[in-house]
Amino acid sequence: MTGTLTDAPIRSGGRVLAKPPSIFRTGARLPEVRWAALALVLFLIAWPLQLAGAPAPVWWTIYLACYLAGGWEPARAGLAALRGRVLDVDLLMIVAAIAAASIGQVFDGALLIVIFATSGAIEALVTQRTADSVSSLLSLAPEQATRLTRSATGDDLVVVDTADLAVGDLILVRPGERIGADGIVVDGMSEVDQAAMTGESVPVRREPGQSVLSGTVNGTGALTVEVTSPASESVVARMVGLVAEASETKSTRALFVEKVEQRYSIGVVIATVVVFSLPLLLGEDFRDALLRAITFMIVASPCAVVLSTMPPLLAAIANAARHGILIKSATAMEAIGRTQLVAFDKTGTLTEGAPLVLDVIPAPGRDVHEVLTLAAAVEQHSEHPLGRAIVRAAGAAVPAATDFRTIPGQGVEGRVGLQIVRVLQAPDEYVDTLGTVVEIFVDGRLAGTLTLQDALRADASMAVARTAAITDQSVHLLTGDNQHTAADIAARTGITEVHARLLPQDKADIVRRLENDAIRVLLVGDGVNDAPALASASIGIAMGRHGSDLALETADAVIIRDELSAVPSVIELSRKAHRYVVANLVIAGTFITVLVTWDLISTLPLALAVAGHEGSTVIVALNGLRLLRTKAWRYDSSFRAHRPRL
């Protein structure tokens, strides 16, 4: 018989990892951010003065200060690259800005400086935030552990650094402590919270002979653990390495973009030199030849091309943010639309990440309400996730319990009235039952059983269906849970490809194999254990409410409201942004082609060159901003629901 559930929140609280510094503190310590901010402030001071008709030397001086603030770093980087025989867009940007100023178009040059300086600052900020989050991951593993040395005279306990632990050492893990190393339990019994490592929503029982992981949290019993791997080879350490490795792989892929920039820069420089020198050789006046070359540099400037891509992508990012999904960069927004396969984590992603009472089976002579109330009376003193779920299901009318005590590795006990009530996690004979089974004993006799299961998110199946309809490949499920539970979640959501019993590196390996087969993967996850896979995927999306700091920082996007329906919606929005970008590039390319051709075969007036250049920029910018409209976001309101579904 299924019990009636309360509408109390299923999951409270938030992430448990140490928080990295705030984004403002991170930005304040980065020179790229400080110089870009100064350049922007100077630009915003000079522009109104110019429009207001202030004396030219005043706003010219401020614009030149903007040049210096935002341009010295790209200029230094461009010159350094040039010494290495590489001509990049940074140097070309500086040359174009100086050329614009030399003919009086100091505003255009300053705007170009600000755009490039800001993009460089954002890149530096994201890189540093990811590094900070990797550091916060290391806080999962304790810095010290209690080493136990056994001898004929007794046990010797010494607190040592976890880095000094060697394979074969014994460590004592007291109740509530984090386990200091990967190892095997040799003595004691307890339940261990492995959610951060494996994604399992319920603490697992650990007895002699079973393995435990560094960084997981011991429950109510004491454990003696034999170390099986040094700190440098623990699961936590390997996860940090996997995130760094995947990030480096992405940087390697970016080399293609650098090659395009190199060829474009060389082409523009060569063309400008030819445009200047060829007329001179044919007898044209030096000033006229120089003016033609400067005009060519202006009309061939990539400003319109840059704005062809950024306004649509930034407008799409703003639209997505209004609908509860934060996209970290324009690059990520563009890449989302190229997704071919979507993979979902289970615990905390497709599910709420917290247990919910699914079924109450009373023993003969008992009823559902009595069994649930007796269990809740004892569990109201417990901090165990199963206990909190039982109390939520019982509601407000729960009697008091006395003489409460924890039974390590098994459950809890207390006195309710004149009865001794025990709530114990069931033994292995319920292995074929979906979820976790809890037995309630009253004065030593079985009074009933409760079955608890992780609640499926209300919009999970609809989101999976929409995602499958707009991608080329089947939706995949990646989980650390057992095959039986994974198959049940897959059946209820319509997922056909299931991967169960996965450690963090296993998830990353699966994603890597798919990527190596030229399949662009979008992974949705929430935990520390998902971070390596999030970094390995073409696009990673993290669940925002309870996602770990590392998952949030590693991911390219964050679902703030934990609404899975945002996943297919943002894929469609990205594809729409891509169509706008293509249209803008056609517009910008047409303007550049016409103006450059005009300049080469005839005499293009400088005023017309500036008007054409700025006009194309305005057109592509306004076209991109159309994505700010609400109707650009496709969202089915029938997916919105507030009550979890089992």
N, C-alpha and C positions, 0 to 999 in steps of 0.2 A: 504494500500500500504506500503510495507516495504522499509524503507530508506536504502541507501548504507552507510556502516560503514567505518570509517577510520581505518588504521592499527596502530593507536597510542596505546601505552600500556594500557591495561584495568585497571591494578591496580598498583599503585606506592606506595612508602613508605614501612614501615615495621611494626614491632611489637611495641606496645605501653606500655608494662609493663616495670617497672624499671628493668634494667639489674642486674643480680647477679654479684659478683666479677668475674674477669677473671679466667679461669681454672688454670693459673699459680699462681695467688694470692691465690686461694683456696688451691692448692697443697702446696704452700710455708708455709702455716700456719698449715699443718697437719704433725705431727711427723712421721707417717707411711711413707709418701711420702719422707720426708727428709732422713730418715734412708735407705730406699730402693735405693734412688738415690746415696747415699754415697757408699753403698755396690756395686752397679753396676759400679761406677767409679773406685773403688779399684780393682774389678775383671778385668776390661778392662785395668788396668795398669799392674797387675800381669801376666796376660796371655801372652802378647807379650814378657815380660821379661823372662818368662819360656821358650817360644819357641826360643828366641834369645840366650839361653844358659847363661843367667846371673847367678851369684852366687846364689845357692839355698837359703841361709838364707835371701837374699833380697826379692825374690818373695814369699817365705814361710811366711815371716813377713807380707807382704801386703795381702796375702790370708787370714791369720789369722785375720787381721784387718777387712777384708770383712766378715769373719765369725761373728765377734763381732758386726759390724754395722748392718748386715741384720738378724742376728740370735738371738740377745738378746730379742727382743720383742716376736717372736714366742716361744722362750724358756720360757720367763716369763708367757706367756699365757698358754703354755702347762703345766707348773708346777702348775699354778693356777687351771687349769682344773683337774689336777691329784689330787690336794687337795680335789676337789669335787668329787673324784672317777670317773673321766672321762679321758680316755686316747685317745687323738686325734692325727691327722696326724701331727700337728705342732711339737709336742714333738718327734714323730717318725722321722720326717725330721731332727731334730737336732741330734738325736742319730745316724742316718745313716751318716750324714755329719761328725760327730766326728769320727765314725768308719772308714770312708773312709780316713780321715786325719791320723788316727793312723797307717794305713798300707801304708802310703805314697801317697794316691790318694787324695791329697788336692784339685786339680782342680775339681774333680767330686763333692766333698762336697761343694766347693764354688759356683759352678754352681747351685746346688740344693738350696743353701741358697738364691741366687739372684732370682731364679724363684719364690720361695714362698714369699719372701719379696715384690717383684713387684706385685704379684697377690693381696696380702693384701693391698698394697698401692692403687691400682686401686679401690678395693672395698670401701675403706675409702673415696676416692675422689668422687666416684659416689654418695655415701650416703650424703656427705656434700653438693655437688652441688644440689641435690634434696631438701635438707633442705633450702639452700639459695633461691631456686626458690619459695618454699612455702612462704618464707618471702616476696619475691617480689610480690606475689599475694596479700598479705595484703595491698600493696601500692595502689591497685585499689580503696579501700574504703578510703575516706578522713579521716584524723584524727580529723578534726573539722567541725562543721556545724553551721549555723545561726538559733538559736532557736527564734521563734516568740511567744510572749505572748500578747494576746489581752485583752484589758480592756476598760472601759467606756471612759477613757481619751485618748486612742489611742493604737497603736501597739508598743511593746517594743522588740527590736532586740538585742540579746546577742550571741556572738560567744562562743560556748562551745565545749568540746571534745565529739566526737560521742559516746564514751563509756558511757557518762553521760546521754544520751538521754533515755527517758522512753517511754513506750507505751502510746500513746495519746498526746505526745508533737507535736507541729507544728514546721516545719522547712521551711525556705525560701530558695529556690534554684534559684540562679540567672543564666542568660544565660551563657553557657560554663562551669558551675561548675559541679563537680561530686556530685551525690545525696548521702547524708550522712547516709541514713538508708532505709530499706524496708518500704514502706508505701503506702497510698492512696492519690491521688491528691484531694484536697478540693477546690482549687482555681487556676485559670490560665490555659493556654493551650500552649503546646510546643511539639516539636518532641524530642524523647529521643533515643540516640544511645545505644542499648542494645547488640551490637555484642559480646562483651566480655563475657556476661552472657548467652545469648540464641542462639547466632550464626546467628541471623537475619542480613542480609547484608544491609538493608535499615533502617534508624531511623524510629521509630514508633510514631504516634501521641498519646499524652496523654492529657486527659481532666478530669474534676472533676468526681470522682467515679472510675477512673481506677488506677491500681496498678503500682508502680515503684520499681526498685531494687537498693539496695545500690551498689555503684561503677559504675553505668551507668552514661552517660554524658548527661546533659541537653543541649537542642539546643538553639534556639533564643528567647524563651519566658521565663518569670518568673513563677515558680510553688510554690504553698504552699502545703506542703505534711504533712499528719498526720502519725506519726510513728506507725507501727503495730507490730514491733518486735524489741527487743534490739539488740545491735551490736553483741553480742555473738551468736545470733541465725539468723543472716542475711545470705543471699545466699552465700556471699563471705566466711564468717566464716564456714558455713557448707561444702563448697567445700574444704577448707583447711583440715577439719576433715575427709572428705571422702578420700582424697588423703593419709593422714596418716594412716587411717584405712586399706585401700587397701594394702599399703606398708607393714603393719604389717602382713596381711594375707599371703603375699608372703613369708615373713620370716618364718611363721609357716610351710608352705609347705616345706621349705628347711630343716626342721628337719629330713626328710627321708634321705637326703644326709649325715647329721651328724651321723645318726645311722650306715650307711654303713662305714663311716670313722672310727667310734669307733670299730666296729667289725674287720675291717681290721687291725687296729693298734694293737689291743689286740692279734689277730692271729699271726702277725709277731713277736711281742715281746715274746709270749709264745713259738713259734717255734724256735726262736733264743736261748732262754734259754735251751730248750730241746736239740737242736743241740750241745750246749756247754757242758751241764751237763751229758747227757747220755753216750757219749764216755768216759768221765772221770770215771764214775761209772764202765765202762767195762774195765778200765785199760789203756786207751789211754793217751799219754803224754799231759801234761797241755798245752804246746805251740801249739801242733798239734790240740788239741781240740779248743783252742781259735782261731787259724787261720781258722779252718773249720767254726766256728760260725761267724767270721767276713766276710768270703767269702759268707756265707749264707745271711748275712745282705745286702751285696752289690748286689748279684744277685736277692734278693727278694725286692730290693729297687723299689719304684713306679716311678722312673724317666722315664722309657720307657712307662709306662702306662700313666703318665701325658702328655708326648709328643705325645702319640697316639691321644689325643684329641685336644691339643692346636694347633699344626701346621695346620691341616686341617681347623679348625675353624678360626684361625687368617688369613690364606690365603684366606678363603672365605670372611672374613671381609674386607681385603684389596681389593679383587676383586669387592666387592659390592661398596666400597668407590670410586673406579675408575669409576663406573657407576652411581654415584650420590646418593647413600644411605649409610648413616653412621650408623653402628651397634655398640652399646655402649659396648658390652661385648661378650665374647665367649658363655656365658650362654644364652644370648638373641639369638645369631645366631643359636645355637642348638635348642632352643625352637621354633623358627619360623617355622622350618620344620614340627613340630607336629601340626600345625594349622589345625583345622577342620572346622572352620567357620570364615569368614571375614565380618566385619561390617564397613561401611563407614559413616562418617559424611557428611553432604551436603555442607553447606556454607564454601568455602575456601578449600574444599577437592575434592569433585566431581565437584564443580563449582569454578570459579575464585575468588569468594568472593567479587565481585564488579558488580554493575548494568551495563547493556549495552542496548542501544536503539534497541528495536526489531521491533517496528512498528510505523509508522507515518500516521495518518488519518487526512487529511486536511478537513476543512469545505468547503461547496460549494463556488466556486469562489477563493479558495486558492490552492496552490500546496505544495508538500512535502518540497521542498527546502525552500520556504518562511517561512513555519511554523517552521521548524527546525532552521533556521537562526535567526528568531525573538526570539525564546526561548533561543538560545545560547547567543545572544547579552546581555540578562539580566542575565543569569546564569553564565556568565564568571566572575562576581564579587562574586559569591557564593562559599562557601567551602563545601556545601552539596554534598554527594556522587551522588545523582541524577543529580545535576547541573553539576558536573564534567563529568558525562557520556554524558549529552546532548551536552556539548561543544566539547567533543571528537568526537561525531558523526557528528557534523556540519563541522568539519575540520577547515582550517585556515581563510577562508573568512567570518569573523564574524564582523558585524558593531559595532560601539561603542554605549554604552548606558549611559545615565545620570540619575540623580535623583534616583539612586538605593536605595532600602530599603527592609528590610526583614519583612515579615508578619508572626509573630510567630505562629508556629504550622500549617501553611498553605502553604507558599511558598515565592516568591519574586516578586518585582515589579520594573519597571524602564521605562525610556522614550527612545525610539528608533526613532530618527528623530522627527516627530511631533506626534507620536503615543505612547499611554500609554500601555505597555505590562505587563500582569500579567501571571506568571507561577505558577499554584497552583496544589497541590496534590489532585486528584479527590476524591469525597465523596464515601460513601459505595455502591452506586448503581453499581459500577464496581467490586463488590466482587467476581463474578464468572469469572473474567478475570485473566488469569495467569500473574503474575508480578504486577508491580505498574503502575497505569495510572496517567498521568499528563495532565492537561488541560491548553491550552494557550488562553488567552483572549487579544484581541486588542481593545482598547477603549470600554471595557465593553462587547464586543461580542465574542462568542466562535470562535476561528480561527482554532482549530484543537486539536487533542489529541496525546500524545506520550505514548507508552507502553514500559516500561523498565523491563528487567529481568536479573537475575544473569546468567552469561555466563557459559555454561557447558564446562569443560576442553576437549580439542580435543581428548585425549586418554582415556576418562572416560569409554565409552561403551566397548571398546576393552579390557581395563584392567579388567573390571567387568566380561566379558565373559571368559577371561583366568583364572581369579581367581575362578570362579564357576566351571570351568572344572577340576581344580586340588585339590579342597577341597570337603569334604564329605557333607557339609550342604549348603543350599541356602545362597546367599549373602544378608546381611541385610543393610537397610538404617536407620540411626538414625539422626533426625534433630529436631531443635526447631521451624522450619517453620510450616505453616498450612498444613492440609491434602491434599488440592488441589495442592499446589506447590510440595509437597513431592511426590504425585502420578505421577505428570508430569515428574519429574526428574527420578523416578523409571522406568517409561515407556520408557524413552529415553535411559536409560542405561541397561535395562534388569534385574533390581532388582525386586524380587518378594515379599520380606518381608520388609514392610515399617512401621516405627514407627515415628509419627509426634507429634508436640507440646510437646517436651520433655525439661524439665529443666535439669540442670547438674546432679542432684541426680537421675532423671528418667533414664538417659542414663546409669549411673553406676548400677542402680538396674537391668536393662535389661541384662547388661553384667554379673552381678553377678548371676542372675537366670540361664543363659546359662552355666556359669562355674559350678554352683552347680549341673547341670544335666550332668556333666562330659564331656562337650563340650569345647574344647580349642578354645578360641576366640582371633582373631587378630583384633584390632580396629585401623582404620586410621582416624585421626582427626587433628585439627590445633589450636583450640581456648582454652582459659581458661576454657570455659564451657565443654570441652572434657576431661580435666585433670583427674577428678575422674574416668571416664570410662576407660581412658588409663591406670590408675593405677590398676583398677579392672580386666582388661583383662590379659590373659596369656602373650600376647605381645601387646604393644602399639607402633604405628608408627605415627610420627608427620610430617606434611608438613613444610618444612624448611624455605621457603622464607618469609612467612608472619605469621608463627605460633607464638603463644605467648611463652614467656620464660618458663612459667610453663609447657606448653604442651611439649616443646622440652626437658625439663629436666625430666619430668615424663615418657616420652616415652622411649622405649627400642631401638628405631631406628628413624632416621630422614631422610626424602627424601629431599636432598639438592636442587635438580632441580625441585621439584614439579611435577615429571613425575610419574603418577599413574601406568604406565606399570612396574615400578620397583617393585611393590608389588608382583605380581605373579612370577616375575623373581627371587626375593630374596627368596621366599618360595621354589622354585625349587633348587636354589643354596644351601640352608640350608639342603635340603633332600640329595643332592649329598654329602655335607660335612659329613652328618651322615653316609652314606655308607662308606666313607673313614675312619671315626673314627672306625666303626665296623671292617673293614679290619685291621686297625692298632692295635686294641686291640687283634685281633686274632694272629697277628704277635708277639706282645709284650708278650702275654700270652704264646705262644708256646716257645719263648726263655726262659722266666722265668721258665716255667715248666721243660723244658729240663735241664737247668743249675742247678736248685734247686734239681731235681732228681739226677743228676750226682753228685752233692756235697754230697747228703745224702747217696747214695749207693756206692760211690767210692771216689776217691780223685780228686777234681777239682783243677787244678793248678790256682793259683791266677791270673797269667797273662792271662790265657784263660778266667777266670771269668770276668775280667775287659774288655777284648776284646769282649766277648759275650754280656756283658751288654751295652757297648758303641756302639757296632755294631747294636744291635737291636734299640737303640735310634736313630742312624743315619738313619737307614732304614725307620722307621716310620716317622721321620721328613721330609725326602726327598719325601716320598709318599704323605704326606699332602700338601707339597708345590706345587704339581701338580694343585691344585685348583687356583693357581695364573694365570694360563693360561686364555687368553681372551675367548676361546671357552667354558670355564666352565660356563660362564654367558650366559643364553639364553635370547636373546632380539630381538624382531621383529622390524626392523627399520621402518616398515610401520606405527607403532604407533606414531612415532615422528612427531609432528606438531607444528607449531608456532602460528597458528591463532585459537582463541577460536571458539567454535561452539555453536549455540543456539538450 
